[in-house]
Structures are given as C-alpha cells and as structure tokens.
Amino acid sequence: MSNSLKDTLERADKDGVKYILTISTEDKSFNKILDIVTKHKNVYGTYGIHPHEAKSHKNVKTLDIIKKTSLSDKIIGIGETGLDFYYNHSDKKDQINCFEEHICAAQENKMPLIVHTRSAEKETIEILNKNLRKRNFKILIHCFTGTREFAFKLLNLGAYISASGIITFKKSLELANTFKDLPNERILVETDAPYLAPVPLRGKPNEPSFIIHTVRFLSELKKLSFDEFSKITTQNFFKLFGELN
C-alpha cells in the first residue's frame, strides 16, 4: 500500500469516515479498485464506464458488467455511468447505448446504479423512466448540479441524490436552495475525489476526510446538528447499498 493511500485512509478514519466507496470510470482501472477493496476492510467499490469513456468501451455489454461486479462481494454498485452532453467526449449515441447496458445490469443483479448526468436532463429522465417501466432498479444521482425541476422529477423515480463539495461554493446558492427542500431521507454526500474539494479547502486535491465540510454545510442548511445529519446520510447509504460488513 502506498504511503499516500495509507495516510488518506487514516485521516478519513480520524475524522469519523467509517466507510468509503471508490467509483469505477473505465475498465482498465477496475483491477486497481479490486486490489484496494481486497486490502482495506472499510473500502468498497463499483464497476462502470463513465460517459466520457463510452467511445472506447463499445464492447462492454450487460453480461460483462454483471461478470465484473461478481468478482468481489465488496463491489456493491454499478457505475459511474450516464450522459454528459456538456463535454461530449463520446458521441451521444455511444453514451446512451453504454448507459442502457449498465441499466440492464442493475436490473439483473439488483445493484444500485450510480448516474452521472450533465446537460442531459431531458434525456436522462426519459431513459430512466423508460427502463423503470420495464423493470425496477435503484438509482443514485452522483454529484448533483442540476435544476430544481430535474431534482424533483428524479425523486418521483425513487432516486437518491448526492451532494458534493460544489454545494459549499458561493456561486451554488440555487443548488443549495434545491437541497434545502429535498427530503432528508433521499440525500447522500460524496467527495468526487480528487475533484471539487469543499470550502474552506477549495482548490486542494479532495479526499474522503474533507466530506465533513460538506456534511456540516448541509446540516446547517437543514437546521440539524452535524451528528443528526451524519446519521441520516449514513442510514440512506445503507438503505441504498445494503448493510456492509
């Protein structure tokens, strides 16, 4: 284990972060995720292809995703998948096809689907809704930065919505107001490390221990104590991903 990873996990533990989920974005990084989750009791992982990488993963199909998630009991989710029509690093058609393969896998093995969506609110809702009508699956919208209308449409689909450090930024007032009105039982928190470090650490490489600043911001927004809101988001995580050993 590298000293940097060891130190990062120790800092997280010191700040009360007891469980960590490390997210897959491309196939070639998955072996590293498997290695980390095998070596560290409190770290869990996912398998998925980020929409930016869809163009180079056209051969990844539902059965491949199911096979990869079955390689360890500590792989507990599918994703990060979804649509990014802001950057369009992959063709829209390739992104949609890849997203739907992930949805089919989530329906089949009953794992939560971790969704990235940017500048694709209409298409994301349409695809999720269409597939939910065929067969149910659990949805987590990661690093939510969308509109209030989009958030409440997602709630109607049974989705959980995750806040990152972005919510602490001064320019994120509209986003903060949206989260203020979201039901507490549907909110999760995340770092999206190494990106999006929250205030007062903005600009630094993000890491799991920094999550306490996002939780503190949200707890104040919700007029709850830090401990109360921490318990709520932890319970929400277990409701979505199941109790962890």
N, C-alpha and C positions, 0 to 999 in steps of 0.2 A: 504494500500500500504506500502510495506517495505521501510524503510529509504534509503536503498541502491538503490532500483529501482527509487525512487523519485529523489535522488541525481544524478543518472546516466542520467535520462531524463533532469534534469536541466542543467547538464554540456553539454549535446548534444545541447540543445536549445541555450545556451550561445555561443557555437561555430558555430551556424548557421545551425545545422542539424534539418530541419523542419519536415521531415517525416522519420519514422523508420519502417522497415519490419522485423517482427520476424518470424523465419522459424520453421516449424514443422519437427521433425525427427522420432517420434513414436506416436502411438495412445494415449498412457496414458498421454502424456504431452499436448495434444490438449486443454483440459479443462482450463489449466493454460493460454494458448495462448488466448482463448476466453475471459477469465477474464481480461487479460491485455488490449486487444484491446477494450473491452467494457468500461473500466475505463479511457483510455487515448486517447484523440481525435486524436493525431498525430501518433499513433502506429497502424499498420496494420499487418495482419498475413497470414499464408498459412496453408494448410493441406497436409501432405505427410509422407511417410515412407522411411527413409534413407536406402540405400542398406545394411548397417551393420545390420539393424533390420529386413530385409526381412524374415529371418528364423522363426521369431516369429510373423509374420503378414501374413501368407499364406492365411488367411481367408479374408483379406482386398481386396475387388474387386472394379471394376469401380463404381458400384452403391453406394457402401459405401463411396467412396471418394467424389462423387458428393453430397451425402447427408450431409457429414461433411462440405463441402465448402459452402453449402447453409444455414448454421446455423447463419451466420452473413454477412452483407454487407461489413464488414471490412476484411473478408477473401478474398484475391484478387489473390491468386496463388495456384498452386498445386506443392507439393514437400516439402522438398528436396527428390528427387528420383534419380535413375540412377544405375551405376555399379561401384563397387570398387573391382577390381581384384588384387589390391596390398595387401590388408589385407585379403580378402576373409573371413570375419567374418560370412558371409552367403554363402551357396552354390551358385555357378554361375547360375544354373538353377532357383533357387528361386529368385535371384536378377533380372534376365531377366523377369520372369513372373510378378513380382511386378512392375517393370519399365513399362511394357506394359499395365498393368491395369491403371497406372497413365496417360499414354499417351492417352488411350481411354477416360478417364475422361476429360482430357484437350481438346480433340477434341469435346467432347459432350458439355461441358459448356463454351468453348471458353476462358478459363483462361490460362495465361502463365504457362508453365511447367519449374520448376527450377531443373536443372540437375547437379548431382554430377557425375564426371567421373574420374577415376584414374586407370592407367594401363589397360585401356579397350577402347583405341581409335578406333580400327577397329570395335569392336562390337557396340560401341555407335553410330558411323556413320551409320552402317548397319541398326540398329534398328530404328533410327530416320528417315533415308531415306525411309525405307520400309513403315513406318507408314505415312509419309508425302505424299507418293504416293496415299494412300487410302483417306486421309482427312487432310486438313491443320491444323496446331496448332502453337502457339507461343512458342519459345524456349529461355531460358536463361541458359547459362552455368555458373554455380556458381564457384567462387574461381578457375579460370582457371590457370592451371600449365602445360598444355600440350605442344606439339610440334607446331612449326610454321605451318607445313603442316596441322596438325589437325585443328588449328585455322581457316585457310582459307577454309578448307572443311566445317567447321561449318558455316562460313559466307555465303557460297554457299547455305546452307539450310535455310538461313534467320535468323540465330541465333544471339542473343546478347551475348556478352562475358564480364564477370565481373572480375575485378581485386581486389585482397585482399592485405593485408599488405605484403604478400610474395614478391610482385614486388619490394619492397623497400630494400630487403635483398641484401647484397653484392654478394652472390653467384647466384643471379637471373638475371644475365646480359642477358642471352639468352631470358628469358621471357620478360624482359624489351624491348629488341630489337623487339620482336614479337609485343608487344603492341604499340610500336612506329609506326609500319607500319599498324596497324589495323585502319580502318576508324573510325573517332571520333564518328560518328552517331550510332555506334554499341557497344560502350563501356559503361559499368556501373561500379560502385565501391561498395565495401562492406567491412564489418569488419570480418565476420565469428566469431564474438564474442562468447565466451570469448577467442578464439584462435587467433594466428597469428597477434599479435599487430605489427604495422609497426615501422620501425626505425623512430625516436630515442627512442621509448618506447618498443622495442622488449623485450620479456620476462615477461612483465606485463600482467595481465588479460585485454584483449581487451574490448573496449566498443565503442558505437556509436560516441562519440566526437573525437575519435582517427582517424576517417576517413579523417579528414583534412590533415593528413600527407601523406596518400596515394594519395589524390587529388593533393596535392602540388607536389609530386614526378612526377605524370603523367603530370601535367600541364607544368612542366619544360621539361619533355621528349618530349612533343608535341610543345614546344616553344609557349605556350599560357599563358595568365595571369591566376592566380588562379580563379578569378571570371568568366572568359570566360569558362574555363574547367568545373567549377562547374555548370554553366548554361547548358552546353551541356549534362552532365551526368544526370542532373535533368530532362531535356526535354526527354532524352532517356528513363528514368524510366516511365514518363507519357505516352510516346508512347507505351510502352510495357504493362503497367498495367492499363492505363486509368487515366484520371484526378481524383484526390482524393478530397473529401470534407474537 
